[in-house]
């Protein structure tokens, strides 16, 4: 596609289809592995303590490099970074399915997350540059949001089907033909664009220090039970984490083109929304992780049945997100967000009542529906709050921040709750002790959700929330 020719409506729709399909795969990949985890752990001899790294390796590199990926796309060209990200993502997916050891799989997942971080911001940027501001772009972003929501739902179901009938390797290999097809079609269907006026300066040092600092923190928490909380390893990693994150702050303050200009945090609502988003991620990423393990390791579900068991949760997330969009224009985003966090906290307390002999209806269905409604009510308003009142020049940064907060929150929350569960579980082969560990993790997750309620109540300005009352839902700001 020539970069100066005007796009027809048909070309725009084809471009949106390609970009939305890619986003679907990225979101799907964050969820598809959960159902396959017990099978992967058994085949590759991965301990219960280390199983979380199959998820965390992806989430950490994805969240850590997301802002850098957006910056590179702006500077080097969005289509170019989109194709490059597809190549890395597809290669990592191939390597993940070929992995024969824990180390190789975790490394492949980390590379996969890096590819996603290069790919996702470029794809979203091309949606905003392809469609004109106003109703046309709002409709395109509506499709984008619907695809993102359905990707998580499809991930748990597809993960179960592939693991049951083809083997866990296919939860990775399924990405390869999609990545190849999208890379081949991209030059024909997508227009190249970049910010010609910007200086081509990349804050690589900032991206690496913040990612290394977070990785050190997560590893310290995940391995603390095995190494000992007072061991040289744990204390050393925690100190290294603090130092690396401190270096990141210094780099950002002195950089001519920082990854995160700290001036943006002068907005109290933006800061509060990002803190709340981090806590949402911390509470809910781990919920999916532990529910998958509980269904397969305690209730004895196979991968397919575990995947199908998520369907009510997926359906209610989509429904509640639509309802939340309407409520925001009637009461503001803050009350909807607080209500969603409260429902999440109650659902996690409910999940904490699981036992070895429970049925699906008694232990999973009710709290799953409640958590789904809470997630829809929380995710929509926290996203709106994170970009409301932000200047057009900072909208890309604000969008990157909220996505990064959720991903990093998920990694840190999973590390903490896995440490809590492992501390309670002396024998991971005993279903009773496993269940005791899951109960402790769910209760801790509920405490994190309560912190999210407090953050939303005290940090988000009610005046900013009320500014959207009476607005057209189609015109709401979107990340």
Secondary structure in CASP SS format (residue, H / E / C, confidence):
PFRMAT SS
TARGET T0000
AUTHOR 0000-0000-0000
METHOD secondary structure of the structure
MODEL  1
X C 1.00
X C 1.00
X C 1.00
X C 1.00
X C 1.00
X C 1.00
X C 1.00
X C 1.00
X H 1.00
X H 1.00
X H 1.00
X H 1.00
X H 1.00
X H 1.00
X H 1.00
X H 1.00
X H 1.00
X H 1.00
X H 1.00
X H 1.00
X H 1.00
X H 1.00
X H 1.00
X H 1.00
X H 1.00
X H 1.00
X H 1.00
X H 1.00
X H 1.00
X H 1.00
X H 1.00
X H 1.00
X H 1.00
X H 1.00
X H 1.00
X H 1.00
X H 1.00
X H 1.00
X H 1.00
X H 1.00
X H 1.00
X H 1.00
X H 1.00
X H 1.00
X C 1.00
X C 1.00
X C 1.00
X C 1.00
X C 1.00
X C 1.00
X C 1.00
X H 1.00
X H 1.00
X H 1.00
X H 1.00
X H 1.00
X H 1.00
X H 1.00
X H 1.00
X H 1.00
X H 1.00
X H 1.00
X H 1.00
X H 1.00
X H 1.00
X H 1.00
X H 1.00
X H 1.00
X H 1.00
X H 1.00
X H 1.00
X H 1.00
X H 1.00
X H 1.00
X H 1.00
X H 1.00
X C 1.00
X H 1.00
X H 1.00
X H 1.00
X H 1.00
X H 1.00
X H 1.00
X H 1.00
X H 1.00
X H 1.00
X H 1.00
X H 1.00
X H 1.00
X H 1.00
X H 1.00
X H 1.00
X H 1.00
X H 1.00
X H 1.00
X H 1.00
X H 1.00
X H 1.00
X C 1.00
X C 1.00
X C 1.00
X H 1.00
X H 1.00
X H 1.00
X H 1.00
X H 1.00
X H 1.00
X H 1.00
X H 1.00
X H 1.00
X H 1.00
X H 1.00
X H 1.00
X H 1.00
X H 1.00
X H 1.00
X H 1.00
X H 1.00
X H 1.00
X H 1.00
X H 1.00
X H 1.00
X H 1.00
X H 1.00
X H 1.00
X H 1.00
X H 1.00
X H 1.00
X H 1.00
X H 1.00
X C 1.00
X C 1.00
X C 1.00
X C 1.00
X H 1.00
X H 1.00
X H 1.00
X H 1.00
X H 1.00
X H 1.00
X H 1.00
X H 1.00
X H 1.00
X H 1.00
X H 1.00
X H 1.00
X H 1.00
X H 1.00
X H 1.00
X H 1.00
X H 1.00
X H 1.00
X H 1.00
X H 1.00
X H 1.00
X H 1.00
X H 1.00
X H 1.00
X H 1.00
X H 1.00
X H 1.00
X H 1.00
X H 1.00
X H 1.00
X H 1.00
X C 1.00
X C 1.00
X C 1.00
X C 1.00
X H 1.00
X H 1.00
X H 1.00
X H 1.00
X H 1.00
X H 1.00
X H 1.00
X H 1.00
X H 1.00
X H 1.00
X H 1.00
X H 1.00
X H 1.00
X H 1.00
X H 1.00
X H 1.00
X H 1.00
X H 1.00
X H 1.00
X H 1.00
X C 1.00
X C 1.00
X C 1.00
X C 1.00
X C 1.00
X C 1.00
X C 1.00
X C 1.00
X C 1.00
X C 1.00
X C 1.00
X C 1.00
X C 1.00
X C 1.00
X H 1.00
X H 1.00
X H 1.00
X H 1.00
X H 1.00
X H 1.00
X H 1.00
X H 1.00
X H 1.00
X H 1.00
X H 1.00
X H 1.00
X H 1.00
X H 1.00
X H 1.00
X H 1.00
X H 1.00
X H 1.00
X H 1.00
X C 1.00
X H 1.00
X H 1.00
X H 1.00
X H 1.00
X C 1.00
X C 1.00
X C 1.00
X C 1.00
X H 1.00
X H 1.00
X H 1.00
X H 1.00
X H 1.00
X H 1.00
X H 1.00
X H 1.00
X H 1.00
X H 1.00
X H 1.00
X H 1.00
X H 1.00
X H 1.00
X H 1.00
X H 1.00
X H 1.00
X H 1.00
X H 1.00
X H 1.00
X H 1.00
X H 1.00
X H 1.00
X C 1.00
X C 1.00
X C 1.00
X C 1.00
X C 1.00
X C 1.00
X C 1.00
X H 1.00
X H 1.00
X H 1.00
X H 1.00
X H 1.00
X C 1.00
X H 1.00
X H 1.00
X H 1.00
X H 1.00
X H 1.00
X H 1.00
X H 1.00
X H 1.00
X H 1.00
X H 1.00
X H 1.00
X H 1.00
X H 1.00
X H 1.00
X H 1.00
X H 1.00
X H 1.00
X H 1.00
X H 1.00
X H 1.00
X H 1.00
X H 1.00
X H 1.00
X H 1.00
X H 1.00
X H 1.00
X H 1.00
X H 1.00
X H 1.00
X H 1.00
X H 1.00
X C 1.00
X C 1.00
X C 1.00
X C 1.00
X H 1.00
X H 1.00
X H 1.00
X H 1.00
X H 1.00
X H 1.00
X H 1.00
X C 1.00
X H 1.00
X H 1.00
X H 1.00
X H 1.00
X H 1.00
X H 1.00
X H 1.00
X H 1.00
X H 1.00
X H 1.00
X H 1.00
X H 1.00
X H 1.00
X H 1.00
X H 1.00
X H 1.00
X H 1.00
X H 1.00
X H 1.00
X H 1.00
X H 1.00
X C 1.00
X H 1.00
X H 1.00
X H 1.00
X H 1.00
X H 1.00
X H 1.00
X H 1.00
X H 1.00
X H 1.00
X H 1.00
X H 1.00
X H 1.00
X H 1.00
X H 1.00
X H 1.00
X H 1.00
X H 1.00
X H 1.00
X H 1.00
X C 1.00
X C 1.00
X C 1.00
X C 1.00
X C 1.00
X C 1.00
X C 1.00
X C 1.00
X H 1.00
X H 1.00
X H 1.00
X H 1.00
X H 1.00
X H 1.00
X H 1.00
X H 1.00
X H 1.00
X H 1.00
X H 1.00
X H 1.00
X H 1.00
X H 1.00
X H 1.00
X H 1.00
X H 1.00
X H 1.00
X H 1.00
X H 1.00
X H 1.00
X H 1.00
X H 1.00
X H 1.00
X H 1.00
X H 1.00
X H 1.00
X H 1.00
X C 1.00
X C 1.00
X C 1.00
X C 1.00
X H 1.00
X H 1.00
X H 1.00
X H 1.00
X H 1.00
X H 1.00
X H 1.00
X H 1.00
X H 1.00
X H 1.00
X H 1.00
X H 1.00
X H 1.00
X H 1.00
X H 1.00
X H 1.00
X H 1.00
X H 1.00
X H 1.00
X H 1.00
X H 1.00
X H 1.00
X H 1.00
X H 1.00
X H 1.00
X H 1.00
X H 1.00
X H 1.00
X H 1.00
X H 1.00
X H 1.00
X H 1.00
X H 1.00
X C 1.00
X C 1.00
X C 1.00
X C 1.00
X C 1.00
X C 1.00
X H 1.00
X H 1.00
X H 1.00
X H 1.00
X H 1.00
X H 1.00
X H 1.00
X H 1.00
X H 1.00
X H 1.00
X H 1.00
X H 1.00
X H 1.00
X H 1.00
X H 1.00
X H 1.00
X H 1.00
X H 1.00
X H 1.00
X H 1.00
X H 1.00
X H 1.00
X H 1.00
X H 1.00
X H 1.00
X H 1.00
X H 1.00
X H 1.00
X H 1.00
X C 1.00
X C 1.00
X H 1.00
X H 1.00
X H 1.00
X H 1.00
X H 1.00
X C 1.00
X C 1.00
X C 1.00
X C 1.00
X C 1.00
X C 1.00
X H 1.00
X H 1.00
X H 1.00
X C 1.00
X C 1.00
X C 1.00
X C 1.00
END
